[in-house]
Amino acid sequence: MAKVQKYLDKNGNTKYMFQLYMGIDPQTGNKKRTRRRGFKTKKEATLALSRLQLELENKSSLPTENNILFSEVYSE
């Protein structure tokens, strides 16, 4: 679960960020994470986080395997 965190930028302004675990990359086997920074309010960061989680959830619900052999396409 991602958590919204507060940090200070180089000018001393308060900004918000989050880091989200996106699963394991099937090609490399490494963990995938994304970090988004620079939100002015915690509400903005939370909204962006929920949108990203929803997008990731919808994307993962689709079947990823779509291996069609050339012979199958050729016969059609």
N, CA, C and O atoms as a Maestro MAE file, in Angstrom:
{
 s_m_m2io_version
 :::
 2.0.0
}

f_m_ct {
 s_m_title
 :::
 protein
 m_atom[304] {
  # First column is atom index #
  i_m_mmod_type
  r_m_x_coord
  r_m_y_coord
  r_m_z_coord
  i_m_residue_number
  s_m_chain_name
  s_m_pdb_residue_name
  s_m_pdb_atom_name
  i_m_atomic_number
  :::
  1 25 0.835 -1.175 0.000 1 A "MET " " N  " 7
  2 3 0.000 0.000 0.000 1 A "MET " " CA " 6
  3 2 0.879 1.237 0.000 1 A "MET " " C  " 6
  4 15 1.841 1.319 0.763 1 A "MET " " O  " 8
  5 25 0.561 2.172 -0.831 2 A "ALA " " N  " 7
  6 3 1.332 3.400 -0.932 2 A "ALA " " CA " 6
  7 2 0.914 4.386 0.151 2 A "ALA " " C  " 6
  8 15 -0.224 4.380 0.620 2 A "ALA " " O  " 8
  9 25 1.851 5.219 0.528 3 A "LYS " " N  " 7
  10 3 1.602 6.198 1.569 3 A "LYS " " CA " 6
  11 2 2.051 7.564 1.057 3 A "LYS " " C  " 6
  12 15 3.140 7.687 0.497 3 A "LYS " " O  " 8
  13 25 1.232 8.575 1.242 4 A "VAL " " N  " 7
  14 3 1.580 9.935 0.839 4 A "VAL " " CA " 6
  15 2 2.494 10.515 1.911 4 A "VAL " " C  " 6
  16 15 2.188 10.463 3.102 4 A "VAL " " O  " 8
  17 25 3.629 11.072 1.464 5 A "GLN " " N  " 7
  18 3 4.612 11.613 2.398 5 A "GLN " " CA " 6
  19 2 4.859 13.086 2.111 5 A "GLN " " C  " 6
  20 15 4.730 13.541 0.974 5 A "GLN " " O  " 8
  21 25 5.215 13.819 3.149 6 A "LYS " " N  " 7
  22 3 5.527 15.233 3.031 6 A "LYS " " CA " 6
  23 2 7.046 15.388 2.961 6 A "LYS " " C  " 6
  24 15 7.776 14.670 3.645 6 A "LYS " " O  " 8
  25 25 7.528 16.331 2.127 7 A "TYR " " N  " 7
  26 3 8.950 16.621 2.058 7 A "TYR " " CA " 6
  27 2 9.138 18.095 1.736 7 A "TYR " " C  " 6
  28 15 8.190 18.778 1.349 7 A "TYR " " O  " 8
  29 25 10.354 18.581 1.896 8 A "LEU " " N  " 7
  30 3 10.683 19.963 1.568 8 A "LEU " " CA " 6
  31 2 11.498 19.991 0.287 8 A "LEU " " C  " 6
  32 15 12.439 19.213 0.130 8 A "LEU " " O  " 8
  33 25 11.141 20.888 -0.633 9 A "ASP " " N  " 7
  34 3 11.941 21.024 -1.845 9 A "ASP " " CA " 6
  35 2 13.141 21.926 -1.550 9 A "ASP " " C  " 6
  36 15 13.326 22.354 -0.410 9 A "ASP " " O  " 8
  37 25 13.953 22.216 -2.561 10 A "LYS " " N  " 7
  38 3 15.185 22.964 -2.331 10 A "LYS " " CA " 6
  39 2 14.938 24.414 -1.914 10 A "LYS " " C  " 6
  40 15 15.826 25.056 -1.355 10 A "LYS " " O  " 8
  41 25 13.744 24.930 -2.181 11 A "ASN " " N  " 7
  42 3 13.402 26.292 -1.773 11 A "ASN " " CA " 6
  43 2 12.754 26.342 -0.393 11 A "ASN " " C  " 6
  44 15 12.429 27.422 0.099 11 A "ASN " " O  " 8
  45 25 12.567 25.199 0.226 12 A "GLY " " N  " 7
  46 3 11.973 25.134 1.551 12 A "GLY " " CA " 6
  47 2 10.461 25.043 1.550 12 A "GLY " " C  " 6
  48 15 9.832 25.151 2.602 12 A "GLY " " O  " 8
  49 25 9.873 24.848 0.386 13 A "ASN " " N  " 7
  50 3 8.417 24.708 0.289 13 A "ASN " " CA " 6
  51 2 8.007 23.275 0.612 13 A "ASN " " C  " 6
  52 15 8.732 22.329 0.305 13 A "ASN " " O  " 8
  53 25 6.854 23.126 1.224 14 A "THR " " N  " 7
  54 3 6.336 21.802 1.552 14 A "THR " " CA " 6
  55 2 5.652 21.214 0.329 14 A "THR " " C  " 6
  56 15 4.779 21.843 -0.270 14 A "THR " " O  " 8
  57 25 6.051 20.016 -0.033 15 A "LYS " " N  " 7
  58 3 5.463 19.293 -1.162 15 A "LYS " " CA " 6
  59 2 5.111 17.887 -0.691 15 A "LYS " " C  " 6
  60 15 5.507 17.460 0.393 15 A "LYS " " O  " 8
  61 25 4.361 17.181 -1.528 16 A "TYR " " N  " 7
  62 3 3.933 15.821 -1.189 16 A "TYR " " CA " 6
  63 2 4.317 14.862 -2.306 16 A "TYR " " C  " 6
  64 15 4.401 15.242 -3.474 16 A "TYR " " O  " 8
  65 25 4.546 13.622 -1.926 17 A "MET " " N  " 7
  66 3 4.966 12.589 -2.868 17 A "MET " " CA " 6
  67 2 4.397 11.246 -2.446 17 A "MET " " C  " 6
  68 15 3.919 11.083 -1.323 17 A "MET " " O  " 8
  69 25 4.456 10.273 -3.373 18 A "PHE " " N  " 7
  70 3 4.123 8.899 -3.023 18 A "PHE " " CA " 6
  71 2 4.951 7.964 -3.879 18 A "PHE " " C  " 6
  72 15 5.418 8.332 -4.957 18 A "PHE " " O  " 8
  73 25 5.127 6.747 -3.381 19 A "GLN " " N  " 7
  74 3 5.820 5.690 -4.108 19 A "GLN " " CA " 6
  75 2 4.889 4.488 -4.120 19 A "GLN " " C  " 6
  76 15 4.368 4.087 -3.079 19 A "GLN " " O  " 8
  77 25 4.679 3.907 -5.320 20 A "LEU " " N  " 7
  78 3 3.706 2.830 -5.477 20 A "LEU " " CA " 6
  79 2 4.388 1.592 -6.043 20 A "LEU " " C  " 6
  80 15 5.105 1.672 -7.040 20 A "LEU " " O  " 8
  81 25 4.161 0.448 -5.405 21 A "TYR " " N  " 7
  82 3 4.646 -0.836 -5.901 21 A "TYR " " CA " 6
  83 2 3.701 -1.306 -6.994 21 A "TYR " " C  " 6
  84 15 2.492 -1.395 -6.777 21 A "TYR " " O  " 8
  85 25 4.251 -1.612 -8.182 22 A "MET " " N  " 7
  86 3 3.422 -1.955 -9.331 22 A "MET " " CA " 6
  87 2 3.506 -3.425 -9.717 22 A "MET " " C  " 6
  88 15 2.955 -3.821 -10.744 22 A "MET " " O  " 8
  89 25 4.175 -4.233 -8.926 23 A "GLY " " N  " 7
  90 3 4.266 -5.656 -9.232 23 A "GLY " " CA " 6
  91 2 5.651 -6.031 -9.727 23 A "GLY " " C  " 6
  92 15 6.607 -5.268 -9.584 23 A "GLY " " O  " 8
  93 25 5.744 -7.214 -10.309 24 A "ILE " " N  " 7
  94 3 7.021 -7.731 -10.799 24 A "ILE " " CA " 6
  95 2 7.025 -7.687 -12.315 24 A "ILE " " C  " 6
  96 15 6.066 -8.104 -12.964 24 A "ILE " " O  " 8
  97 25 8.112 -7.178 -12.872 25 A "ASP " " N  " 7
  98 3 8.270 -7.113 -14.318 25 A "ASP " " CA " 6
  99 2 8.489 -8.527 -14.840 25 A "ASP " " C  " 6
  100 15 9.443 -9.185 -14.424 25 A "ASP " " O  " 8
  101 25 7.632 -9.019 -15.745 26 A "PRO " " N  " 7
  102 3 7.765 -10.400 -16.212 26 A "PRO " " CA " 6
  103 2 9.027 -10.642 -17.040 26 A "PRO " " C  " 6
  104 15 9.504 -11.774 -17.113 26 A "PRO " " O  " 8
  105 25 9.568 -9.612 -17.655 27 A "GLN " " N  " 7
  106 3 10.760 -9.793 -18.487 27 A "GLN " " CA " 6
  107 2 12.025 -9.894 -17.658 27 A "GLN " " C  " 6
  108 15 12.882 -10.732 -17.938 27 A "GLN " " O  " 8
  109 25 12.156 -9.046 -16.632 28 A "THR " " N  " 7
  110 3 13.383 -9.026 -15.848 28 A "THR " " CA " 6
  111 2 13.258 -9.725 -14.506 28 A "THR " " C  " 6
  112 15 14.263 -10.151 -13.937 28 A "THR " " O  " 8
  113 25 12.037 -9.851 -13.990 29 A "GLY " " N  " 7
  114 3 11.837 -10.453 -12.681 29 A "GLY " " CA " 6
  115 2 12.072 -9.478 -11.541 29 A "GLY " " C  " 6
  116 15 12.003 -9.870 -10.376 29 A "GLY " " O  " 8
  117 25 12.349 -8.214 -11.848 30 A "ASN " " N  " 7
  118 3 12.584 -7.205 -10.819 30 A "ASN " " CA " 6
  119 2 11.268 -6.560 -10.386 30 A "ASN " " C  " 6
  120 15 10.288 -6.549 -11.130 30 A "ASN " " O  " 8
  121 25 11.272 -6.025 -9.167 31 A "LYS " " N  " 7
  122 3 10.104 -5.312 -8.671 31 A "LYS " " CA " 6
  123 2 9.993 -3.973 -9.391 31 A "LYS " " C  " 6
  124 15 10.993 -3.293 -9.624 31 A "LYS " " O  " 8
  125 25 8.756 -3.606 -9.741 32 A "LYS " " N  " 7
  126 3 8.524 -2.319 -10.394 32 A "LYS " " CA " 6
  127 2 7.874 -1.372 -9.402 32 A "LYS " " C  " 6
  128 15 6.889 -1.715 -8.748 32 A "LYS " " O  " 8
  129 25 8.434 -0.178 -9.299 33 A "ARG " " N  " 7
  130 3 7.883 0.871 -8.446 33 A "ARG " " CA " 6
  131 2 7.847 2.158 -9.249 33 A "ARG " " C  " 6
  132 15 8.636 2.349 -10.174 33 A "ARG " " O  " 8
  133 25 6.936 3.026 -8.891 34 A "THR " " N  " 7
  134 3 6.907 4.350 -9.484 34 A "THR " " CA " 6
  135 2 6.816 5.367 -8.362 34 A "THR " " C  " 6
  136 15 6.183 5.126 -7.335 34 A "THR " " O  " 8
  137 25 7.460 6.508 -8.576 35 A "ARG " " N  " 7
  138 3 7.454 7.577 -7.589 35 A "ARG " " CA " 6
  139 2 6.952 8.835 -8.270 35 A "ARG " " C  " 6
  140 15 7.425 9.198 -9.347 35 A "ARG " " O  " 8
  141 25 6.002 9.494 -7.649 36 A "ARG " " N  " 7
  142 3 5.468 10.752 -8.166 36 A "ARG " " CA " 6
  143 2 5.669 11.805 -7.084 36 A "ARG " " C  " 6
  144 15 5.342 11.583 -5.918 36 A "ARG " " O  " 8
  145 25 6.208 12.949 -7.483 37 A "ARG " " N  " 7
  146 3 6.539 14.008 -6.534 37 A "ARG " " CA " 6
  147 2 6.039 15.358 -7.027 37 A "ARG " " C  " 6
  148 15 5.648 15.504 -8.185 37 A "ARG " " O  " 8
  149 25 6.057 16.328 -6.145 38 A "GLY " " N  " 7
  150 3 5.795 17.705 -6.517 38 A "GLY " " CA " 6
  151 2 4.365 18.174 -6.347 38 A "GLY " " C  " 6
  152 15 3.992 19.203 -6.911 38 A "GLY " " O  " 8
  153 25 3.560 17.463 -5.597 39 A "PHE " " N  " 7
  154 3 2.171 17.865 -5.382 39 A "PHE " " CA " 6
  155 2 2.113 18.956 -4.314 39 A "PHE " " C  " 6
  156 15 2.809 18.875 -3.302 39 A "PHE " " O  " 8
  157 25 1.291 19.966 -4.539 40 A "LYS " " N  " 7
  158 3 1.207 21.092 -3.612 40 A "LYS " " CA " 6
  159 2 0.430 20.744 -2.350 40 A "LYS " " C  " 6
  160 15 0.729 21.256 -1.271 40 A "LYS " " O  " 8
  161 25 -0.565 19.877 -2.483 41 A "THR " " N  " 7
  162 3 -1.371 19.504 -1.317 41 A "THR " " CA " 6
  163 2 -1.421 17.985 -1.181 41 A "THR " " C  " 6
  164 15 -1.171 17.246 -2.133 41 A "THR " " O  " 8
  165 25 -1.746 17.549 0.014 42 A "LYS " " N  " 7
  166 3 -1.878 16.114 0.259 42 A "LYS " " CA " 6
  167 2 -3.067 15.557 -0.511 42 A "LYS " " C  " 6
  168 15 -3.041 14.409 -0.953 42 A "LYS " " O  " 8
  169 25 -4.102 16.364 -0.670 43 A "LYS " " N  " 7
  170 3 -5.293 15.939 -1.401 43 A "LYS " " CA " 6
  171 2 -4.959 15.669 -2.870 43 A "LYS " " C  " 6
  172 15 -5.443 14.693 -3.443 43 A "LYS " " O  " 8
  173 25 -4.131 16.531 -3.486 44 A "GLU " " N  " 7
  174 3 -3.705 16.315 -4.877 44 A "GLU " " CA " 6
  175 2 -2.939 15.005 -5.013 44 A "GLU " " C  " 6
  176 15 -3.170 14.233 -5.944 44 A "GLU " " O  " 8
  177 25 -2.030 14.765 -4.082 45 A "ALA " " N  " 7
  178 3 -1.218 13.551 -4.125 45 A "ALA " " CA " 6
  179 2 -2.082 12.307 -3.945 45 A "ALA " " C  " 6
  180 15 -1.873 11.304 -4.627 45 A "ALA " " O  " 8
  181 25 -3.040 12.365 -3.044 46 A "THR " " N  " 7
  182 3 -3.934 11.233 -2.809 46 A "THR " " CA " 6
  183 2 -4.790 10.953 -4.036 46 A "THR " " C  " 6
  184 15 -5.020 9.795 -4.385 46 A "THR " " O  " 8
  185 25 -5.263 12.009 -4.690 47 A "LEU " " N  " 7
  186 3 -6.069 11.855 -5.897 47 A "LEU " " CA " 6
  187 2 -5.249 11.221 -7.023 47 A "LEU " " C  " 6
  188 15 -5.730 10.320 -7.709 47 A "LEU " " O  " 8
  189 25 -4.019 11.687 -7.213 48 A "ALA " " N  " 7
  190 3 -3.154 11.120 -8.247 48 A "ALA " " CA " 6
  191 2 -2.829 9.661 -7.943 48 A "ALA " " C  " 6
  192 15 -2.775 8.830 -8.850 48 A "ALA " " O  " 8
  193 25 -2.615 9.354 -6.677 49 A "LEU " " N  " 7
  194 3 -2.331 7.979 -6.267 49 A "LEU " " CA " 6
  195 2 -3.511 7.068 -6.559 49 A "LEU " " C  " 6
  196 15 -3.332 5.974 -7.094 49 A "LEU " " O  " 8
  197 25 -4.712 7.505 -6.216 50 A "SER " " N  " 7
  198 3 -5.885 6.655 -6.450 50 A "SER " " CA " 6
  199 2 -6.143 6.467 -7.944 50 A "SER " " C  " 6
  200 15 -6.561 5.388 -8.363 50 A "SER " " O  " 8
  201 25 -5.900 7.500 -8.750 51 A "ARG " " N  " 7
  202 3 -6.059 7.359 -10.200 51 A "ARG " " CA " 6
  203 2 -5.054 6.369 -10.774 51 A "ARG " " C  " 6
  204 15 -5.393 5.559 -11.636 51 A "ARG " " O  " 8
  205 25 -3.821 6.439 -10.294 52 A "LEU " " N  " 7
  206 3 -2.793 5.524 -10.771 52 A "LEU " " CA " 6
  207 2 -3.106 4.090 -10.355 52 A "LEU " " C  " 6
  208 15 -2.909 3.164 -11.142 52 A "LEU " " O  " 8
  209 25 -3.588 3.895 -9.136 53 A "GLN " " N  " 7
  210 3 -3.955 2.557 -8.677 53 A "GLN " " CA " 6
  211 2 -5.116 2.002 -9.492 53 A "GLN " " C  " 6
  212 15 -5.123 0.819 -9.833 53 A "GLN " " O  " 8
  213 25 -6.093 2.838 -9.803 54 A "LEU " " N  " 7
  214 3 -7.236 2.412 -10.604 54 A "LEU " " CA " 6
  215 2 -6.791 2.030 -12.014 54 A "LEU " " C  " 6
  216 15 -7.240 1.023 -12.561 54 A "LEU " " O  " 8
  217 25 -5.910 2.837 -12.596 55 A "GLU " " N  " 7
  218 3 -5.391 2.540 -13.931 55 A "GLU " " CA " 6
  219 2 -4.616 1.225 -13.935 55 A "GLU " " C  " 6
  220 15 -4.750 0.424 -14.859 55 A "GLU " " O  " 8
  221 25 -3.819 1.009 -12.915 56 A "LEU " " N  " 7
  222 3 -3.045 -0.225 -12.797 56 A "LEU " " CA " 6
  223 2 -3.971 -1.421 -12.608 56 A "LEU " " C  " 6
  224 15 -3.727 -2.487 -13.174 56 A "LEU " " O  " 8
  225 25 -5.023 -1.256 -11.823 57 A "GLU " " N  " 7
  226 3 -5.984 -2.336 -11.585 57 A "GLU " " CA " 6
  227 2 -6.726 -2.701 -12.870 57 A "GLU " " C  " 6
  228 15 -6.908 -3.883 -13.161 57 A "GLU " " O  " 8
  229 25 -7.149 -1.713 -13.631 58 A "ASN " " N  " 7
  230 3 -7.857 -1.965 -14.885 58 A "ASN " " CA " 6
  231 2 -6.943 -2.595 -15.926 58 A "ASN " " C  " 6
  232 15 -7.370 -3.457 -16.694 58 A "ASN " " O  " 8
  233 25 -5.698 -2.168 -15.951 59 A "LYS " " N  " 7
  234 3 -4.741 -2.709 -16.911 59 A "LYS " " CA " 6
  235 2 -4.424 -4.168 -16.604 59 A "LYS " " C  " 6
  236 15 -4.279 -4.978 -17.519 59 A "LYS " " O  " 8
  237 25 -4.317 -4.507 -15.327 60 A "SER " " N  " 7
  238 3 -3.958 -5.876 -14.961 60 A "SER " " CA " 6
  239 2 -5.137 -6.833 -15.094 60 A "SER " " C  " 6
  240 15 -4.939 -8.048 -15.098 60 A "SER " " O  " 8
  241 25 -6.360 -6.313 -15.202 61 A "SER " " N  " 7
  242 3 -7.511 -7.201 -15.338 61 A "SER " " CA " 6
  243 2 -7.637 -7.750 -16.754 61 A "SER " " C  " 6
  244 15 -8.332 -8.742 -16.974 61 A "SER " " O  " 8
  245 25 -6.971 -7.113 -17.717 62 A "LEU " " N  " 7
  246 3 -6.996 -7.601 -19.091 62 A "LEU " " CA " 6
  247 2 -6.001 -8.744 -19.253 62 A "LEU " " C  " 6
  248 15 -4.966 -8.748 -18.587 62 A "LEU " " O  " 8
  249 25 -6.284 -9.700 -20.111 63 A "PRO " " N  " 7
  250 3 -5.319 -10.783 -20.325 63 A "PRO " " CA " 6
  251 2 -4.062 -10.242 -20.996 63 A "PRO " " C  " 6
  252 15 -4.140 -9.492 -21.969 63 A "PRO " " O  " 8
  253 25 -2.898 -10.630 -20.464 64 A "THR " " N  " 7
  254 3 -1.643 -10.131 -21.008 64 A "THR " " CA " 6
  255 2 -1.075 -11.061 -22.067 64 A "THR " " C  " 6
  256 15 -0.332 -10.618 -22.943 64 A "THR " " O  " 8
  257 25 -1.408 -12.325 -22.000 65 A "GLU " " N  " 7
  258 3 -0.902 -13.280 -22.976 65 A "GLU " " CA " 6
  259 2 -1.743 -13.237 -24.242 65 A "GLU " " C  " 6
  260 15 -2.949 -13.484 -24.201 65 A "GLU " " O  " 8
  261 25 -1.124 -12.930 -25.340 66 A "ASN " " N  " 7
  262 3 -1.812 -12.896 -26.620 66 A "ASN " " CA " 6
  263 2 -0.853 -13.445 -27.674 66 A "ASN " " C  " 6
  264 15 -0.529 -12.764 -28.647 66 A "ASN " " O  " 8
  265 25 -0.412 -14.660 -27.473 67 A "ASN " " N  " 7
  266 3 0.535 -15.276 -28.390 67 A "ASN " " CA " 6
  267 2 -0.219 -15.994 -29.498 67 A "ASN " " C  " 6
  268 15 -0.855 -17.022 -29.266 67 A "ASN " " O  " 8
  269 25 -0.142 -15.446 -30.699 68 A "ILE " " N  " 7
  270 3 -0.781 -16.050 -31.861 68 A "ILE " " CA " 6
  271 2 0.325 -16.495 -32.806 68 A "ILE " " C  " 6
  272 15 1.227 -15.724 -33.131 68 A "ILE " " O  " 8
  273 25 0.246 -17.716 -33.232 69 A "LEU " " N  " 7
  274 3 1.234 -18.238 -34.162 69 A "LEU " " CA " 6
  275 2 0.939 -17.759 -35.571 69 A "LEU " " C  " 6
  276 15 -0.212 -17.505 -35.927 69 A "LEU " " O  " 8
  277 25 1.980 -17.639 -36.362 70 A "PHE " " N  " 7
  278 3 1.817 -17.202 -37.739 70 A "PHE " " CA " 6
  279 2 0.932 -18.173 -38.514 70 A "PHE " " C  " 6
  280 15 0.137 -17.759 -39.358 70 A "PHE " " O  " 8
  281 25 1.072 -19.456 -38.227 71 A "SER " " N  " 7
  282 3 0.269 -20.451 -38.945 71 A "SER " " CA " 6
  283 2 -1.225 -20.270 -38.663 71 A "SER " " C  " 6
  284 15 -2.052 -20.514 -39.542 71 A "SER " " O  " 8
  285 25 -1.579 -19.845 -37.449 72 A "GLU " " N  " 7
  286 3 -2.978 -19.595 -37.126 72 A "GLU " " CA " 6
  287 2 -3.520 -18.398 -37.906 72 A "GLU " " C  " 6
  288 15 -4.653 -18.427 -38.387 72 A "GLU " " O  " 8
  289 25 -2.724 -17.368 -38.028 73 A "VAL " " N  " 7
  290 3 -3.146 -16.180 -38.774 73 A "VAL " " CA " 6
  291 2 -3.207 -16.496 -40.261 73 A "VAL " " C  " 6
  292 15 -4.119 -16.050 -40.958 73 A "VAL " " O  " 8
  293 25 -2.256 -17.252 -40.739 74 A "TYR " " N  " 7
  294 3 -2.182 -17.579 -42.161 74 A "TYR " " CA " 6
  295 2 -3.371 -18.433 -42.589 74 A "TYR " " C  " 6
  296 15 -3.890 -18.264 -43.692 74 A "TYR " " O  " 8
  297 25 -3.807 -19.349 -41.724 75 A "SER " " N  " 7
  298 3 -4.920 -20.225 -42.081 75 A "SER " " CA " 6
  299 2 -6.258 -19.480 -42.091 75 A "SER " " C  " 6
  300 15 -7.200 -19.938 -42.737 75 A "SER " " O  " 8
  301 25 -6.363 -18.374 -41.412 76 A "GLU " " N  " 7
  302 3 -7.601 -17.587 -41.400 76 A "GLU " " CA " 6
  303 2 -7.657 -16.789 -42.625 76 A "GLU " " C  " 6
  304 15 -8.616 -16.044 -42.833 76 A "GLU " " O  " 8
  :::
 }
 m_bond[303] {
  # First column is bond index #
  i_m_from
  i_m_to
  i_m_order
  :::
  1 1 2 1
  2 2 3 1
  3 3 4 2
  4 3 5 1
  5 5 6 1
  6 6 7 1
  7 7 8 2
  8 7 9 1
  9 9 10 1
  10 10 11 1
  11 11 12 2
  12 11 13 1
  13 13 14 1
  14 14 15 1
  15 15 16 2
  16 15 17 1
  17 17 18 1
  18 18 19 1
  19 19 20 2
  20 19 21 1
  21 21 22 1
  22 22 23 1
  23 23 24 2
  24 23 25 1
  25 25 26 1
  26 26 27 1
  27 27 28 2
  28 27 29 1
  29 29 30 1
  30 30 31 1
  31 31 32 2
  32 31 33 1
  33 33 34 1
  34 34 35 1
  35 35 36 2
  36 35 37 1
  37 37 38 1
  38 38 39 1
  39 39 40 2
  40 39 41 1
  41 41 42 1
  42 42 43 1
  43 43 44 2
  44 43 45 1
  45 45 46 1
  46 46 47 1
  47 47 48 2
  48 47 49 1
  49 49 50 1
  50 50 51 1
  51 51 52 2
  52 51 53 1
  53 53 54 1
  54 54 55 1
  55 55 56 2
  56 55 57 1
  57 57 58 1
  58 58 59 1
  59 59 60 2
  60 59 61 1
  61 61 62 1
  62 62 63 1
  63 63 64 2
  64 63 65 1
  65 65 66 1
  66 66 67 1
  67 67 68 2
  68 67 69 1
  69 69 70 1
  70 70 71 1
  71 71 72 2
  72 71 73 1
  73 73 74 1
  74 74 75 1
  75 75 76 2
  76 75 77 1
  77 77 78 1
  78 78 79 1
  79 79 80 2
  80 79 81 1
  81 81 82 1
  82 82 83 1
  83 83 84 2
  84 83 85 1
  85 85 86 1
  86 86 87 1
  87 87 88 2
  88 87 89 1
  89 89 90 1
  90 90 91 1
  91 91 92 2
  92 91 93 1
  93 93 94 1
  94 94 95 1
  95 95 96 2
  96 95 97 1
  97 97 98 1
  98 98 99 1
  99 99 100 2
  100 99 101 1
  101 101 102 1
  102 102 103 1
  103 103 104 2
  104 103 105 1
  105 105 106 1
  106 106 107 1
  107 107 108 2
  108 107 109 1
  109 109 110 1
  110 110 111 1
  111 111 112 2
  112 111 113 1
  113 113 114 1
  114 114 115 1
  115 115 116 2
  116 115 117 1
  117 117 118 1
  118 118 119 1
  119 119 120 2
  120 119 121 1
  121 121 122 1
  122 122 123 1
  123 123 124 2
  124 123 125 1
  125 125 126 1
  126 126 127 1
  127 127 128 2
  128 127 129 1
  129 129 130 1
  130 130 131 1
  131 131 132 2
  132 131 133 1
  133 133 134 1
  134 134 135 1
  135 135 136 2
  136 135 137 1
  137 137 138 1
  138 138 139 1
  139 139 140 2
  140 139 141 1
  141 141 142 1
  142 142 143 1
  143 143 144 2
  144 143 145 1
  145 145 146 1
  146 146 147 1
  147 147 148 2
  148 147 149 1
  149 149 150 1
  150 150 151 1
  151 151 152 2
  152 151 153 1
  153 153 154 1
  154 154 155 1
  155 155 156 2
  156 155 157 1
  157 157 158 1
  158 158 159 1
  159 159 160 2
  160 159 161 1
  161 161 162 1
  162 162 163 1
  163 163 164 2
  164 163 165 1
  165 165 166 1
  166 166 167 1
  167 167 168 2
  168 167 169 1
  169 169 170 1
  170 170 171 1
  171 171 172 2
  172 171 173 1
  173 173 174 1
  174 174 175 1
  175 175 176 2
  176 175 177 1
  177 177 178 1
  178 178 179 1
  179 179 180 2
  180 179 181 1
  181 181 182 1
  182 182 183 1
  183 183 184 2
  184 183 185 1
  185 185 186 1
  186 186 187 1
  187 187 188 2
  188 187 189 1
  189 189 190 1
  190 190 191 1
  191 191 192 2
  192 191 193 1
  193 193 194 1
  194 194 195 1
  195 195 196 2
  196 195 197 1
  197 197 198 1
  198 198 199 1
  199 199 200 2
  200 199 201 1
  201 201 202 1
  202 202 203 1
  203 203 204 2
  204 203 205 1
  205 205 206 1
  206 206 207 1
  207 207 208 2
  208 207 209 1
  209 209 210 1
  210 210 211 1
  211 211 212 2
  212 211 213 1
  213 213 214 1
  214 214 215 1
  215 215 216 2
  216 215 217 1
  217 217 218 1
  218 218 219 1
  219 219 220 2
  220 219 221 1
  221 221 222 1
  222 222 223 1
  223 223 224 2
  224 223 225 1
  225 225 226 1
  226 226 227 1
  227 227 228 2
  228 227 229 1
  229 229 230 1
  230 230 231 1
  231 231 232 2
  232 231 233 1
  233 233 234 1
  234 234 235 1
  235 235 236 2
  236 235 237 1
  237 237 238 1
  238 238 239 1
  239 239 240 2
  240 239 241 1
  241 241 242 1
  242 242 243 1
  243 243 244 2
  244 243 245 1
  245 245 246 1
  246 246 247 1
  247 247 248 2
  248 247 249 1
  249 249 250 1
  250 250 251 1
  251 251 252 2
  252 251 253 1
  253 253 254 1
  254 254 255 1
  255 255 256 2
  256 255 257 1
  257 257 258 1
  258 258 259 1
  259 259 260 2
  260 259 261 1
  261 261 262 1
  262 262 263 1
  263 263 264 2
  264 263 265 1
  265 265 266 1
  266 266 267 1
  267 267 268 2
  268 267 269 1
  269 269 270 1
  270 270 271 1
  271 271 272 2
  272 271 273 1
  273 273 274 1
  274 274 275 1
  275 275 276 2
  276 275 277 1
  277 277 278 1
  278 278 279 1
  279 279 280 2
  280 279 281 1
  281 281 282 1
  282 282 283 1
  283 283 284 2
  284 283 285 1
  285 285 286 1
  286 286 287 1
  287 287 288 2
  288 287 289 1
  289 289 290 1
  290 290 291 1
  291 291 292 2
  292 291 293 1
  293 293 294 1
  294 294 295 1
  295 295 296 2
  296 295 297 1
  297 297 298 1
  298 298 299 1
  299 299 300 2
  300 299 301 1
  301 301 302 1
  302 302 303 1
  303 303 304 2
  :::
 }
}
